[in-house]
Amino acid sequence: MPRPVTPEQAAAHAWFDHDRFGLFVHYGIYSVAARHEWVMTRERRTVEDYEKYAEFFDPDLFDAREIARAAKSAGMGYAVLTTKHHDGFCLWDSALTDYTSQAHQGRDLVREWVDALRAEGLRVGLYHSLIDWHHPDFPYDFHHPRRDDPDAHDPHPERTMEEYRRYLHGQVRELLTGYGTIDYLFFDFSYPWKLEGFTGKGHDDWGSVELLDMCTRLQPGILVNDRLDIPGDLVTPEQYQPSAPMTLAGRRVRWEACQTLNGSWGYDRDNTDYKSHDMLVRMLVDTVSKDGNLILNIGPDARGAITAADRDALDAIGEWMRLHRASIIGAGAADGFTAPAGTVLTRRADRLYVHLLHWPFGHLHLPDLAGRVRFARLLNDGSELPMSVLPPDKEALSTDLGGQPEGTLTLTLPVRRPDALVPVIELYLDDADE
């Protein structure tokens, strides 16, 4: 069951539904290893061995203001930074551990982050891992780097979730009381099933009910995702695109597609399997057409710089958004309208947006729109597209159009495809359709 919605949460839902597009930034000492953010557990590293990355972590090129500006230029309305990933290294000045960027590098990167986002007018988001492979009280499980140790399945009374829960809740309290208004808190993640002789961790282990209550008490207008193993404000499908608007128990729910550029969240130097720029835009359009948000990730390199591939992707999306943002920001599903083959529809008030995944030759036929559209134009340059409605009984003969069902609106298109990753047609609907 969804949790009750307060007026403050309703306002948060409204900005989130409007903004539609956000930036994820995964950054930490795993960026020094440069081979995926799960390197500690993939390589079964000990704490003592892995800690060396804290010594050699040097974020001298991490510029939160530059990242915030890149997000804003790409058309994003909010951004989320990893405060702590599963390896336990913290990017803020925590009083509960010295395994932090403040203790090792003399910098509170979370402070720099929230200040930069506010300066650029972006909503402030923080990611926080529920998992901590560095903490001495965190019990072994099937994700833990030491799961293959000979004694991993033995009783370890020194590792208790009660102790770790106090640490987890204490750190979240620090983040929600020391940095002003936090708009979005992305927890990661729960896995309450059995595997390889271990039992994973879920809401009872995290103290999720109490943790969520604390979050909303300290920050009444905060958005919290669904990864506490209890209902939150939104669900977060990761690395796949839902085939329809997401539902729970038959009801539509707020959702956010969490996507990477190359399959890795943290800096992965030798991974060049990048999605094409047009695919990224198609993913964004597809998400909004299903009433969802897209949060797209970049992984700064070990020095904190935006990589060339990440920057190119953000720049390409930003150029597309500069001309087509009206079809995304404040838009959503075009319920009740039928998308022609090869198109995706979104709607914002009295505007219907037709995203052309494939460029048709000559004409585009729109079912059930005859008499319902006042004007049609290409969104990239604002140029008019001629409209016509054919008699329902007219046959297609010689060079004459015909053969379309009654109620079809036909647009005449230029032969040459606009120079846009995904061309968009904007239709002005009659007042009766608002």
N, C-alpha and C positions, 0 to 999 in steps of 0.2 A: 504494500500500500504506500502511495506517496505521502510524504510528511506534510503536515499543515503548512500553509503559506502565509507568512506575515506580510504586512504592507511593505516592509523593507525588502523582503525577498521578492515580492512581486515586482518592485522597481528594478531589482537586479535581473530578474528574468526578462524584463522589457529591454534593457540595454543589450543583454546577451543575444536575444532574438533579433534585435535590430542590426548589430554589428556584423554578425555572420562569419567573420574571418579573423583568425588570430595567429600569433607566432608562438611556437614552442622553442625554447633554447635549452639544450642539454649540455651542460658544461661542468667539468670537475676534474679530479686528478686522473681519472680514466682517460682523459684526453691526451695525457702524456704517453700512455701505452699505445694509443692511436689504433686500437683494434677492437672497437665495440665497447659500449658502456658496461657490459656484463663480463668483462675480461677477468675479473677477480674470481668469479665462479666457473667460467668456462675453462680456465686454466688451473682450477683447484688451488689457488694461491693461499698461503698462510697470511695472517694479519701482519706478522713481522716482515715478510717479504714484500707485501703490497704497500706497506707504509712508506717505502722509499719514494713512491711517486709524490707524496706530500712534500718531501724535501726538494724534489726537482721541479715541482709545479711552479711556473713563473708566468702569471697572467699579465705580463707587461703590456700586451696589446689588447687586453679586454677593455673595451670602451662601451659602457652601457648606453651612453647617449647616441653613439653611432648605430648601435643595434636598434634602439628605439626609433631613430629616424628612418632606418631601413624598413622597419615594420610599418611605420606610418606611410612611407612612400609606396609600399606594396599594397596599400589599401586596407591594412589591418587595423582593428579597433582596440585590440587588447594583446597582451603578451605575457608568457608564463616562463619563469626561470626555475631551474632545479636548485632548490636550497640545499638538498642533500639527496644523493642517489643511494642505491642499495649498499654501496661500499662504505657508507657512513661518514664520508668527509663532508664537512659543513662549510657553506660559502658565506656564513654570517658569524658575528661575534657572539657565540653561544657561551653562556656561563656554565654549562653542564659538561663541557668537554673542551680539551685543547686541540682536538683533531679538526681544526678550522682554518679557513683562509686568513682570519685575523691573527691567529697564533703563529702560523707558518709564513705568511706573506705580508702581514701587517695591513690587510685590506678587508673591509666588510663589503663583499661584492653584492650582497642583498641590499645593503643601504644604497650603494651606487645604482643598483637596478631600479629600485622604487623611485628614487629621485629623478632618474632619467625618464622613466615612463610618464611621471606626472608632468615633467617639463614639456613633453611632447603631446600631452593631452590624451594619453592612452590609459586604458583601464589596467590596473596592476594585478598580475597573477603570479602565484608562487606554486611550485610543485614541491611535494614533500613525500619522501619514501617512508612507508610504514616499516620497511625492512631495514636491518642494519647489521651487515656481516662483520663489522668492526667491533661492535659492542660486546663486552664479555658476558652479558646476561642474555644475549639473543640465542634461543635454543636452536640446535641443529634441525634442519629439515631437508627436503629433497632439492631445494634451491641453494642451500648453503655451500660455500666453497669447500668445506671440510667434510662433506657428506660421505666421502669414500674412505675416511680415516678408519682404522681398525676398531676404534672405540666409539664411532659416531652414534651407534645405536644403543650404547650403554647408557644407564642413568647418569645424568649430569646435574646433580642438585644445585651446583653453583650457577647454573643457567636457568633463570626463572622468568617467565613472562611478567610476573608481578613487578619485579624490579625493572624490567625493560619498559613496561607500560608507563611507569612513573617518568622515565626518561623521555619516552615518546611524547607524552602529554605535556611535559615540561618544555620541550623544545617547540612544540606547536604554540604553546602559550607565549613563548618568547617572540615568535614570528608575528603573532597577532596582537601583541601589546607594544612592540618596540619600533614599529615601522609605519604607523599611521593607518589609514584605510587600506585594507586589502580587499580587492573586488572579487577575487577568484582563488580558491585553494584546491589544487589538484592533488589528491592523495593517490598513492600507488604502492602496493596493490594487495588484494586478498586472494588466498588460494586454499580454501578450507576443505581439501580432499586428501585422500591417502594415496601415496605413491612411493614405490621403492622402500617400503617398510617404515616410512615416516608419515606423520600427519602434518598437513600444512597449517596455515593460520588464517583465521577469520575474525568475525566481529567480536567474539568473546575474548580472543587473544589481544586484540587491539584496545578493547574497551570502547568499541565504536560508538555506542549510544552516548556514553558520557563525553567522548571526544567531540562528537558532532554537536552536542548540547553546548559544550564549552566554546566551540567555534562561533556558533550563532549568538551566544551570550556576549562574547567579546567583540564580535563584528556582526551586528544584526543584519546588515545588508550583504553579507558574503555569499557567494555561490560555492557550493561544495559538490564534487562529483560523486559517482556511485561506487567507488572502489574501496569503501570501508566495509563492504559486505552487508550494508543496510541501504535503504533508499536515500538518495541525495536529490539534488536539483536537476541533474541531467545524467544520461548514460553516455558511455564513451567507447564506442567501437574503435578498435585499433588495427590499423594496417589492412582494412578491407572497407569496401563501399557497400553499405546496405542497399538491397534491391528495391526498397520502398521506404516510406516514412516509418521510423521505428515505433513499435508499439509494445506495451506490456498489458497483459490481461485484456487485450482488445482495444486499449486506449492509446492514442498517440502520446509520446513522451518527448521531452526536450532532449536533444542529443548532439554530440560533437564527434565528428570523424577525426581521429588522431592519425596523422600520416607523416611519414618521413620522405626525404628526397631520394634516399638510396637504400632504404631498408635498415639503416642503423640510426640510432638516436644520438649517441655520442660520436665524436670525431673518429672516423675509421679511414685512415690515410689511404689504404690500398683498395678500398671499395669504390669502384667507379660506375656502379650500376645505377646511374641516375635516371629518374623519370624525365621524359621530355617536357619542355615547357608547355606545349599544348596539352599534354596529358594532365599536368598540374591544374591548368585552367579548367579542363573538362571535369576534373574531380571536384573543383570548387563549385562549378555550375551544377553538377549532378547533386551535390550535397544540399545546396540551397533549394533546388527543385523538390527536395524531399523534406523540407522544413528543418534542415539541420545546419550546424556550424561546421566549419573546417578549421582545425588548428594544424598548421604546417610547421615542421621542425627543421631547425638548423643546428649543427654541431660545430661550434667554433673550434679552431685548432688548439694545440696545447698552450699557445701563448695568448689565446683569447680572441684571435682575429677571425672575422667572418671569412670563410674560405672562398676562393674564386668561383667554384661551382655553386655554392649557396648564394653568393651575391648575384651571379648571373640569373639564377632562378628568380630571386626576389625582384630584380630589375625588370625581367621579362613580364612577370605577373603584374608588377606595378604599372608598366606601360599599358598593359591591357586594361587594368582597373581604372587608369586615368580616363579612359574613354568609355568604359562600360560599367562603372561602379553602380550606376542606377539599377542595373539588373541583379545586383547582389546585395548591396547595403539597404536594409529595410525591406527586402523582398523575401518571398517564401514560395511555398508550393502554389501552383495555379490549379487549385481544385476545380473540377467541373469543366475543364478544357482538355481537349484531346491533342496531344503532340503528334504532328506528322512524323513519319519515319525519318530517322537521322537528325531529330531535333530534341531539345530539352526546353521546357517552359518554366519560367518563374513569373511571379506577379507581385506588383507593388501598387496598392490602391487601384487607380483606373488605368494602369499601364500593364500590358502583357508583353513579356520578353521572349522572343523565339531565338534560341541559341542554335546555330547551325553547325552541327558536328561534321556534316558533309555539305559541300556547296552544290545546290541543284542547278540544272541547266534551264535557264529561261524563266521558270515559274515555280512558285511555291503555293500549294493548295492547302488551305486551312479549313478543316471541317467545322461546320456549325457556327461560323463567324460572320456570315453574310448579314449585313445590316447592323452589326454590333461594333464596328470599328470606324472611328472618325478620320483617322490618319495613320499612315504607316511610313516608317523611315528606317534607314540604317543608322544604328546608334553611333558608329565610329565617326561619321562625318555629318550626321543629321540630314542626309539627303533623302528626299521623298522617294517612295516606291509606289508606282501606280497600282491601284486596286481595281478589280472587276469581279462581277458576280455573273456567272453564266446561267442561262435558262436551264432548268433541270432536265429538259428533254432534248437539249442540243447534243448532237453527235459530234465526235471529233473527226473532222474531214479535212483533207488537204492541209492547209496551213492554219485552219481555224481550230481554236481550243474547244474542248467539249468533254463530255463523258464523266463529269464530276457529279457527285451526289448533291441533292438539293441542300441549300444552305452553305455551300462551300464558298469561301472568299479566296480569290486568286491574286497573288502578288506577282508583278513582273520584276524580275531581278536582272541586274547587269550580268554580262557574260563573265567578266573578270571578278574573281573573288576578292573582297576587301583584304588589305594587308593587316590581318588581325589573327591572333592565335585561334580564336573562336569568334566568327562574325555574329552579330546580334541584331535582330530586328525589333524595334519598339513599336508596339501597336497601342494607339490611344483608344480605349474602350468608350462606348457611349455612357452617359451618366447613369443610365439604368443598370449598368454592370458594375458600378462602384461598390 
